[in-house]
């Protein structure tokens, strides 16, 4: 019966997907630019928007490679008589679009920027995501909107003592507080269709998001969240994904052209994607073979709960007791594709893989937070050299602790970036119901609901500790983004330049005032029903 319900669910999704594929959107896109170099060797891009063979719009890049001038030939005489200098656009008063993408790695955006795309923006910076590198915990940290119930919509709810239903909990929207701040978000009931037909859904999203932007023409700040970029990066090759992202670039140019150049944009993504293919890792079967009982509850010795929802390179396990935890760790460690396994101990967190075992200890209070990494055997996270460098700089105290910031600087470029803090927080801080065991899988492997895997073929995924799964991007037209940033730092950085208060009614954003420039006018009271598009909310 269960298999029939699963089949019926995906059959309905397939039918919806066929409908969506037949109704692909027709977003407004700028024409492909013609490149030109002027007398001063300043690169320019020329556009023929009406197709009459005459170039009526030109973008001129500055020394930094970012668009500096918008030039318009409104009367067709061959002279660009209207010029907008972007350095004169006041970020405090200019209309601003915040564009949030799902699942786009830094590497692909950086490569495209170097190739000449997304030059409305300054050079992208790296945003180091959480672990697991999945949407809801990361966006909640970005928006400071609390923490979600679970890493994903299926988890073991410690209050009710049972595993959530997954799909129903997802559709309820309870796990995504941050969505309240979106002016556009694809309807959750259509999310799964996106993974069946990501290209068609992407075009429809661009069309729908543009309509929301147009409808809110009197609002200074508009927040648009595009989910289908995650499907594109999951399902397509890196090269094919770049083709769709180039379409996004043209969509942005069209928006800027329609605004007469007088607009700012900030764009970021919640996590990366590894484009490494995917082989299933049977975490559940390994625990069964070890004599453990996979259940939806933890009622008796031997019980474990191993949620299966998205197809990601991360796994979580909830255990009846320490006995089940030890048996589960041993069973999972023997599997191919396991990068690292971690669990809480009396003193902190223990992490293990084939390279060794180590303990992570955290100390400090509301002020400075310190971490210590104690190798028990080997160096499972590959941070020994980074610790040596911190010691040489005097950043490690006599007890072996270093600050959160020092760890971030020393380990942000490693194959598993910022793994010490990210692993610790995954078991303590990121969600209301942290697992007893967290598992990071290597690039090229995944865990999740295989019934969905019957309908799709993954070209890559995210969730684990690897660099490509973890590191996304942050960029703006209004300011130069930091080279590296953590999710919780994004709102303060934005508010140093743009006085923006997200529209999340449950959150008090008065603390952002300390980051805004002196003389910044107080933000107008948010009229929630008038200022937010609620069509995406489940009924």
FIDRENFI-729539 format. One record per residue (C-alpha): residue number from 1; residue in three letters; x, y, z. Coordinates in steps of 0.1 Angstrom, whole numbers. Each point is the difference from the previous one (the first is absolute). Last residue first. Layout:
  seq  type     px     py     pz
  NUM   ALA      X      Y      Z
...
//
This chain:
  seq  type     px     py     pz
  539   UNK    -39    274     18
  538   UNK     37     -2     -7
  537   UNK     17     34     -3
  536   UNK     12      9    -35
  535   UNK    -27     26     -7
  534   UNK     11     20     31
  533   UNK     17     28    -19
  532   UNK     12     23     28
  531   UNK     -2     38      3
  530   UNK    -37      5      5
  529   UNK     -6    -28     24
  528   UNK     31      9     20
  527   UNK     -1     38      1
  526   UNK     35      4     12
  525   UNK      6     33     19
  524   UNK     24     23    -20
  523   UNK     36     -6      6
  522   UNK     17     27     21
  521   UNK     20     24    -22
  520   UNK     37     -7     -1
  519   UNK     19     29     15
  518   UNK     28    -21     13
  517   UNK      5    -31    -21
  516   UNK    -19    -32     10
  515   UNK     17    -27     20
  514   UNK    -13     10     35
  513   UNK    -36      2    -14
  512   UNK      1    -37     -7
  511   UNK     -8     -8     36
  510   UNK    -36     14     -5
  509   UNK     -7    -30    -22
  508   UNK    -26    -16     22
  507   UNK    -11    -33    -16
  506   UNK    -35    -15      0
  505   UNK    -13     23    -28
  504   UNK     27     -9    -26
  503   UNK      1     27    -26
  502   UNK     37      5     -2
  501   UNK     14     34     11
  500   UNK     22     17    -25
  499   UNK     21     32      6
  498   UNK     25     -7    -29
  497   UNK     38      5      5
  496   UNK     10    -11     35
  495   UNK    -34    -18      0
  494   UNK     12    -25    -26
  493   UNK     30     -9     21
  492   UNK    -22     -4     31
  491   UNK    -24    -22    -19
  490   UNK     27    -23    -14
  489   UNK     20     -7     31
  488   UNK    -23    -29     12
  487   UNK      7    -19    -32
  486   UNK     38      0      2
  485   UNK     21     22    -22
  484   UNK     31     -1    -22
  483   UNK     14     24    -26
  482   UNK    -23     27     14
  481   UNK    -26     13    -24
  480   UNK      7     32    -19
  479   UNK    -29     24      3
  478   UNK    -32     11    -17
  477   UNK      1    -24    -30
  476   UNK      2    -30     24
  475   UNK     16    -34      4
  474   UNK     -2    -30     23
  473   UNK     10    -36    -11
  472   UNK     -2    -36     10
  471   UNK     25    -23     17
  470   UNK    -13    -32     16
  469   UNK     -7    -27    -25
  468   UNK     30     11    -21
  467   UNK     23      1     30
  466   UNK    -10    -33     15
  465   UNK    -18     -2     34
  464   UNK    -32    -17    -12
  463   UNK    -34     14    -10
  462   UNK      4      3    -37
  461   UNK     -9    -18    -32
  460   UNK     12    -10    -35
  459   UNK    -12    -12    -34
  458   UNK    -29    -18     16
  457   UNK    -22    -22    -21
  456   UNK    -37      5      7
  455   UNK    -31    -20      2
  454   UNK     12    -31     18
  453   UNK     20     23     23
  452   UNK    -33     12     14
  451   UNK     -7    -34     14
  450   UNK     36      0     12
  449   UNK     -7     24     28
  448   UNK     34     11     13
  447   UNK     37     -7      0
  446   UNK     26     12    -25
  445   UNK     35     -7    -15
  444   UNK     21     17    -26
  443   UNK     15     26     23
  442   UNK      8    -17     33
  441   UNK    -27     -6     26
  440   UNK     -3     19     33
  439   UNK    -18    -19     27
  438   UNK    -17     14     31
  437   UNK     -7    -21     31
  436   UNK    -22      7     30
  435   UNK    -21     24    -22
  434   UNK     -8     36      9
  433   UNK    -37      8      5
  432   UNK     -3     37      4
  431   UNK     24      6    -28
  430   UNK     34     17     -6
  429   UNK     14      2     36
  428   UNK     12    -32     15
  427   UNK      8    -29    -23
  426   UNK      4     20    -32
  425   UNK     18     26     21
  424   UNK     29    -23      7
  423   UNK      3    -11    -36
  422   UNK      0     36    -13
  421   UNK     25     12     26
  420   UNK     27    -26     -8
  419   UNK     -8     -3    -37
  418   UNK      8     36    -10
  417   UNK      6    -12    -35
  416   UNK      2    -38     -8
  415   UNK     25      2    -30
  414   UNK     17     29     19
  413   UNK     -5     36    -11
  412   UNK    -19     12     31
  411   UNK     23    -17     24
  410   UNK     23     26     14
  409   UNK    -23     30     -3
  408   UNK    -29    -18     15
  407   UNK     20    -15     28
  406   UNK     13     35      9
  405   UNK    -35     14     -1
  404   UNK    -14    -27     23
  403   UNK     28      7     25
  402   UNK     27    -24      7
  401   UNK      3    -25     29
  400   UNK     30    -22      7
  399   UNK      1      4     38
  398   UNK     30     23     -2
  397   UNK    -17     23    -26
  396   UNK      0     -4    -38
  395   UNK      1     32    -21
  394   UNK     37      8      5
  393   UNK      7      2    -37
  392   UNK     22    -31      1
  391   UNK    -27    -18     19
  390   UNK    -26      9    -26
  389   UNK     23    -14    -27
  388   UNK      5    -32     19
  387   UNK    -37     -4      4
  386   UNK     -4      5    -38
  385   UNK     25    -28     -6
  384   UNK    -19    -24     23
  383   UNK    -34      8    -16
  382   UNK     -6    -30    -21
  381   UNK    -34     -8     15
  380   UNK      8    -36     10
  379   UNK     35      7     13
  378   UNK     17    -32     13
  377   UNK    -10    -14     33
  376   UNK    -15     18     30
  375   UNK      6     34    -16
  374   UNK    -13     28     22
  373   UNK    -17     29    -17
  372   UNK     -7     30     22
  371   UNK    -27     27     -6
  370   UNK     -5     34     16
  369   UNK    -31     23      0
  368   UNK      5     36     10
  367   UNK    -30     18     15
  366   UNK    -32    -18      9
  365   UNK     20    -28     17
  364   UNK     33    -17     -5
  363   UNK     10    -36     -6
  362   UNK     -3    -26    -28
  361   UNK     17    -34     -1
  360   UNK      6    -21    -32
  359   UNK     13    -35      4
  358   UNK     20    -18    -26
  357   UNK      1    -34    -18
  356   UNK     20    -12    -30
  355   UNK      4      1    -37
  354   UNK    -26    -27     -7
  353   UNK    -26     22     17
  352   UNK     -9     12     34
  351   UNK    -14     30     18
  350   UNK     -7      4     37
  349   UNK    -19     30     14
  348   UNK      1     18     33
  347   UNK      8    -11     36
  346   UNK    -27    -26      8
  345   UNK      0    -11    -37
  344   UNK    -20     11    -30
  343   UNK      3    -18    -33
  342   UNK     19      2    -33
  341   UNK      6    -21    -31
  340   UNK     23     11    -28
  339   UNK      5     -4    -38
  338   UNK    -20    -32     -5
  337   UNK      0    -11    -37
  336   UNK      6    -37      5
  335   UNK    -17    -13     32
  334   UNK     20    -15     29
  333   UNK     -5     32     21
  332   UNK    -38     -4     -2
  331   UNK     -1    -33     18
  330   UNK     25     11     27
  329   UNK    -19     32      6
  328   UNK    -33    -18      2
  327   UNK     13    -25     26
  326   UNK     13     29     21
  325   UNK    -32     19     -2
  324   UNK    -21    -30      8
  323   UNK     19     -4     33
  322   UNK     -1     37      7
  321   UNK    -38     -2      2
  320   UNK    -32     -1    -21
  319   UNK     18     16    -30
  318   UNK     -7     28    -25
  317   UNK     19     -2    -33
  316   UNK      8     28    -25
  315   UNK     14     -3    -35
  314   UNK     16     24    -25
  313   UNK     10     -2    -36
  312   UNK    -35     10    -12
  311   UNK    -30    -15    -16
  310   UNK    -27     16     21
  309   UNK    -21    -19     25
  308   UNK     12    -31     18
  307   UNK      0      2     39
  306   UNK     21    -26     18
  305   UNK    -18    -10     33
  304   UNK     16    -26     22
  303   UNK    -15    -26     23
  302   UNK     22    -28     15
  301   UNK    -13      4     35
  300   UNK    -36     12      1
  299   UNK    -23     29     -8
  298   UNK     20     23    -23
  297   UNK    -26      6    -27
  296   UNK     -3      0    -38
  295   UNK     20    -32     -1
  294   UNK     32    -16    -14
  293   UNK      8    -29     24
  292   UNK     37     -6      4
  291   UNK     16    -34     -6
  290   UNK     31     12    -17
  289   UNK    -15    -11    -33
  288   UNK    -28     25      7
  287   UNK     25     27      6
  286   UNK     17     -6    -33
  285   UNK    -34     -1    -17
  284   UNK     -8     35     12
  283   UNK     33     16     -9
  282   UNK     -3    -14    -35
  281   UNK     22     24    -19
  280   UNK    -15      8    -34
  279   UNK     24     11    -28
  278   UNK     -2     36    -12
  277   UNK     16     20    -27
  276   UNK     27     26      8
  275   UNK    -16     33     -8
  274   UNK      9     10     36
  273   UNK    -28     25      9
  272   UNK      3     31     22
  271   UNK    -19     16     28
  270   UNK    -25     28      8
  269   UNK      5     21    -31
  268   UNK      6     38     -3
  267   UNK    -10     30    -21
  266   UNK     -3     37      9
  265   UNK    -15     23    -26
  264   UNK     -1     38     -4
  263   UNK    -22     20    -24
  262   UNK      1     32    -20
  261   UNK     12    -14    -33
  260   UNK    -31     12    -18
  259   UNK    -20    -24     20
  258   UNK    -10    -20    -32
  257   UNK     37     -3     -8
  256   UNK      8    -13     35
  255   UNK    -28    -26     -2
  254   UNK     12    -11    -35
  253   UNK     36     -3     13
  252   UNK    -13    -22     28
  251   UNK    -18    -23    -23
  250   UNK     31     -1    -22
  249   UNK     20    -12     30
  248   UNK    -27    -26      9
  247   UNK      4    -13    -36
  246   UNK     37     -3      6
  245   UNK     -9    -20     31
  244   UNK    -19    -24    -23
  243   UNK     30     -5    -22
  242   UNK     23     -4     30
  241   UNK    -22    -29     12
  240   UNK      6    -17    -33
  239   UNK     38      3      4
  238   UNK     -1    -12     37
  237   UNK    -20    -30    -11
  236   UNK    -37     -1      7
  235   UNK    -23    -16     26
  234   UNK     12     13     34
  233   UNK     12     34    -13
  232   UNK    -32      6    -19
  231   UNK    -21    -12     29
  230   UNK     17     24     24
  229   UNK     -4     29    -25
  228   UNK    -38     -9      1
  227   UNK     -4     15     35
  226   UNK      2     37    -10
  225   UNK     -7     23     29
  224   UNK     -9     37     -7
  223   UNK      1     27     26
  222   UNK    -11     35    -10
  221   UNK     12     32     17
  220   UNK    -11     36     -9
  219   UNK    -37     -8     -5
  218   UNK    -20     20    -25
  217   UNK      6    -24    -29
  216   UNK    -13    -30     20
  215   UNK    -20    -14    -29
  214   UNK     30      2    -23
  213   UNK     22    -20     24
  212   UNK    -28    -25      5
  211   UNK     -3     -4    -38
  210   UNK     37     -4     -3
  209   UNK     -1    -28     26
  208   UNK    -27    -18    -20
  207   UNK     19      2    -33
  206   UNK     33    -11     15
  205   UNK    -17    -28     19
  204   UNK    -17    -12    -32
  203   UNK     34     -1    -18
  202   UNK     14    -20     29
  201   UNK    -29    -23      1
  200   UNK      6     -9    -36
  199   UNK     37     -7      6
  198   UNK     -6    -19     32
  197   UNK    -24    -25    -14
  196   UNK      0    -30     24
  195   UNK     18     17     28
  194   UNK    -24     30     -3
  193   UNK    -30    -23      3
  192   UNK     11     -7     35
  191   UNK     -3     37      9
  190   UNK    -35      5    -14
  189   UNK    -18     -6     34
  188   UNK     24     25     15
  187   UNK    -13     28    -22
  186   UNK     30     18    -15
  185   UNK     11     29     21
  184   UNK     -4     37     -6
  183   UNK     -2     29     24
  182   UNK     20    -20     25
  181   UNK      5     10     36
  180   UNK    -26    -25     13
  179   UNK     21    -27    -17
  178   UNK     26      4     28
  177   UNK    -21    -20     25
  176   UNK      5    -31    -22
  175   UNK     -7    -32     19
  174   UNK    -37      7      7
  173   UNK     -8      5    -37
  172   UNK    -29    -25      2
  171   UNK     10    -15    -33
  170   UNK     33    -12     15
  169   UNK    -18    -16     30
  168   UNK    -23    -18    -24
  167   UNK     29    -12    -21
  166   UNK     22    -11     29
  165   UNK    -24    -20     21
  164   UNK     18      8     33
  163   UNK     18    -26     19
  162   UNK    -13     -7     35
  161   UNK      4      9     37
  160   UNK    -23     30     -1
  159   UNK     24     24     16
  158   UNK     32    -17    -14
  157   UNK    -12      4    -35
  156   UNK     21    -24    -21
  155   UNK      5     16    -34
  154   UNK    -16      4    -34
  153   UNK     -4     36    -11
  152   UNK     38      4     -2
  151   UNK     27     10     25
  150   UNK    -28      0     26
  149   UNK    -22     23     20
  148   UNK     14     32    -16
  147   UNK     21     26     19
  146   UNK     -9     36      6
  145   UNK     -5     27    -26
  144   UNK     35     15      0
  143   UNK     -5      5    -37
  142   UNK     32    -17    -11
  141   UNK     -2    -25     28
  140   UNK    -36     -9    -10
  139   UNK     13     -2    -36
  138   UNK     26    -25     10
  137   UNK    -22    -22     22
  136   UNK    -27     -2    -27
  135   UNK     21     -6    -31
  134   UNK     25    -28      5
  133   UNK     38     -1      5
  132   UNK     -1    -23     29
  131   UNK     22     16     13
  130   UNK     -3     37     -5
  129   UNK     10     21    -30
  128   UNK     32     18     -7
  127   UNK     -9     30    -22
  126   UNK     28      8    -24
  125   UNK      1     35    -16
  124   UNK    -11      9    -35
  123   UNK     18     27    -20
  122   UNK    -22     31     -1
  121   UNK    -34     -4    -17
  120   UNK    -14     14    -32
  119   UNK     27    -22    -15
  118   UNK    -21    -31      4
  117   UNK     17    -17    -29
  116   UNK     34     10    -15
  115   UNK     20    -33      0
  114   UNK     14      9     34
  113   UNK    -35      4     13
  112   UNK     -9    -34    -14
  111   UNK     29    -17     18
  110   UNK     -9     17     32
  109   UNK    -36    -10     -3
  108   UNK      9    -36     -7
  107   UNK     25     -3     28
  106   UNK    -21     17     26
  105   UNK    -26    -28     -1
  104   UNK    -37      5     -8
  103   UNK    -24    -19     22
  102   UNK    -30     23      4
  101   UNK      1     36    -12
  100   UNK    -10     31     19
   99   UNK     -4     32    -20
   98   UNK     -3     32     22
   97   UNK    -13     28    -23
   96   UNK      8     36     11
   95   UNK    -17     33    -10
   94   UNK     25     28      6
   93   UNK     -3     21     32
   92   UNK     26    -14     24
   91   UNK     21    -15    -28
   90   UNK      5     35    -15
   89   UNK      6     -4    -37
   88   UNK     29     23     -9
   87   UNK     25    -28     -5
   86   UNK    -24    -15    -25
   85   UNK      4     29    -25
   84   UNK    -31      2    -21
   83   UNK      3     15    -35
   82   UNK    -27     13    -23
   81   UNK     11     15    -33
   80   UNK     15    -32    -14
   79   UNK      3     13    -36
   78   UNK    -10    -21    -30
   77   UNK    -30     22     -8
   76   UNK    -25    -26     12
   75   UNK    -19     23     24
   74   UNK      6    -19     32
   73   UNK     37     -9     -4
   72   UNK      7    -12     35
   71   UNK     33     -3     19
   70   UNK      4    -20     33
   69   UNK     33      7     16
   68   UNK     23    -18     25
   67   UNK     -7    -37     -7
   66   UNK     26    -20     20
   65   UNK     34    -10    -14
   64   UNK     18     19     28
   63   UNK     13     26    -25
   62   UNK    -35      9     -9
   61   UNK    -23    -17    -25
   60   UNK    -22     18    -25
   59   UNK    -35    -12     -6
   58   UNK    -17     11    -32
   57   UNK    -36      3    -12
   56   UNK    -16     10    -33
   55   UNK     20    -21    -23
   54   UNK    -18      1    -33
   53   UNK     -7    -31    -20
   52   UNK    -37      3      4
   51   UNK     -2    -28     26
   50   UNK    -18     20     27
   49   UNK     26     -6     27
   48   UNK     31      5    -20
   47   UNK     27     -2     26
   46   UNK     36     12      2
   45   UNK     26    -11     26
   44   UNK     30     22      8
   43   UNK     36     -8     10
   42   UNK     21     30      8
   41   UNK     30      0    -23
   40   UNK      3     38      2
   39   UNK    -11      3    -36
   38   UNK    -29    -23      5
   37   UNK     -2    -38     -1
   36   UNK    -32    -17    -11
   35   UNK    -19    -32      8
   34   UNK    -34     -6    -15
   33   UNK    -25    -11     27
   32   UNK    -24    -29     -3
   31   UNK    -35     15      2
   30   UNK    -15      8     34
   29   UNK    -24    -26     13
   28   UNK    -37      3      9
   27   UNK    -11    -34     12
   26   UNK    -20    -23    -21
   25   UNK    -12    -27     23
   24   UNK     -2    -37     -8
   23   UNK    -36    -11     -3
   22   UNK      5    -35    -15
   21   UNK     27     -8     25
   20   UNK    -23     12     28
   19   UNK    -28    -24    -11
   18   UNK     25    -29     -4
   17   UNK     12      9     35
   16   UNK    -35     -2     15
   15   UNK     -4    -34    -15
   14   UNK     34    -10     14
   13   UNK    -10     13     34
   12   UNK    -32    -20     -1
   11   UNK     20    -31     -9
   10   UNK     24      8     28
    9   UNK    -27     -1     26
    8   UNK    -17    -30    -15
    7   UNK     33    -20      0
    6   UNK      6     10     37
    5   UNK    -35    -10     10
    4   UNK      3    -33    -19
    3   UNK     34     -7     17
    2   UNK    -17      6     34
    1   UNK    -28    -24     -9
//
